[in-house]
Amino acid sequence: MAELAKLNLRRLRLEAERQKITQDVQAAWKAGGDNLMSARAAESFEKWAQMRHAQIDDLMANLQPLIDAQKQRTAAATGRHRNLGEIARQLLEERQKAKEKRL
């Protein structure tokens, strides 16, 4: 469970970074509307942002199989614990019945 939480946290941080970059690009274009130098800076920032968005998308795509695999492991472990709990309960019931028969 802890590993799954860490992976999901990494994914959420990447999504947040992607959104922040998008907002920064929009703000840069608004600021550069009247000034040629600011417009050029906004244009180069947008090119960087597009590259960074592609990197983030790749990181998120690489992270997704890890998240899926961890979900499967977590589900399998949860199922095993449930099964063990049921087995333990059945054993206790059988022991209780055996004690009642002896008495």
MODELLER restraints for C-alpha pairs under 7 A, 6 or more apart:
rsr = mdl.restraints
at = mdl.atoms
rsr.add(forms.Gaussian(group=physical.xy_distance, feature=features.Distance(at['CA:1:A'], at['CA:74:A']), mean=6.24, stdev=0.5))
rsr.add(forms.Gaussian(group=physical.xy_distance, feature=features.Distance(at['CA:4:A'], at['CA:67:A']), mean=6.34, stdev=0.5))
rsr.add(forms.Gaussian(group=physical.xy_distance, feature=features.Distance(at['CA:4:A'], at['CA:70:A']), mean=5.80, stdev=0.5))
rsr.add(forms.Gaussian(group=physical.xy_distance, feature=features.Distance(at['CA:4:A'], at['CA:71:A']), mean=6.74, stdev=0.5))
rsr.add(forms.Gaussian(group=physical.xy_distance, feature=features.Distance(at['CA:7:A'], at['CA:67:A']), mean=6.14, stdev=0.5))
rsr.add(forms.Gaussian(group=physical.xy_distance, feature=features.Distance(at['CA:11:A'], at['CA:60:A']), mean=6.29, stdev=0.5))
rsr.add(forms.Gaussian(group=physical.xy_distance, feature=features.Distance(at['CA:14:A'], at['CA:56:A']), mean=6.34, stdev=0.5))
rsr.add(forms.Gaussian(group=physical.xy_distance, feature=features.Distance(at['CA:18:A'], at['CA:53:A']), mean=6.18, stdev=0.5))
rsr.add(forms.Gaussian(group=physical.xy_distance, feature=features.Distance(at['CA:18:A'], at['CA:56:A']), mean=7.00, stdev=0.5))
rsr.add(forms.Gaussian(group=physical.xy_distance, feature=features.Distance(at['CA:21:A'], at['CA:49:A']), mean=6.37, stdev=0.5))
rsr.add(forms.Gaussian(group=physical.xy_distance, feature=features.Distance(at['CA:25:A'], at['CA:42:A']), mean=6.88, stdev=0.5))
rsr.add(forms.Gaussian(group=physical.xy_distance, feature=features.Distance(at['CA:25:A'], at['CA:45:A']), mean=6.86, stdev=0.5))
rsr.add(forms.Gaussian(group=physical.xy_distance, feature=features.Distance(at['CA:25:A'], at['CA:46:A']), mean=5.85, stdev=0.5))
rsr.add(forms.Gaussian(group=physical.xy_distance, feature=features.Distance(at['CA:28:A'], at['CA:42:A']), mean=5.13, stdev=0.5))
rsr.add(forms.Gaussian(group=physical.xy_distance, feature=features.Distance(at['CA:29:A'], at['CA:39:A']), mean=6.53, stdev=0.5))
rsr.add(forms.Gaussian(group=physical.xy_distance, feature=features.Distance(at['CA:29:A'], at['CA:42:A']), mean=5.49, stdev=0.5))
rsr.add(forms.Gaussian(group=physical.xy_distance, feature=features.Distance(at['CA:31:A'], at['CA:38:A']), mean=6.84, stdev=0.5))
rsr.add(forms.Gaussian(group=physical.xy_distance, feature=features.Distance(at['CA:32:A'], at['CA:38:A']), mean=4.24, stdev=0.5))
rsr.add(forms.Gaussian(group=physical.xy_distance, feature=features.Distance(at['CA:32:A'], at['CA:39:A']), mean=4.16, stdev=0.5))
rsr.add(forms.Gaussian(group=physical.xy_distance, feature=features.Distance(at['CA:32:A'], at['CA:42:A']), mean=6.46, stdev=0.5))
rsr.add(forms.Gaussian(group=physical.xy_distance, feature=features.Distance(at['CA:33:A'], at['CA:39:A']), mean=6.26, stdev=0.5))
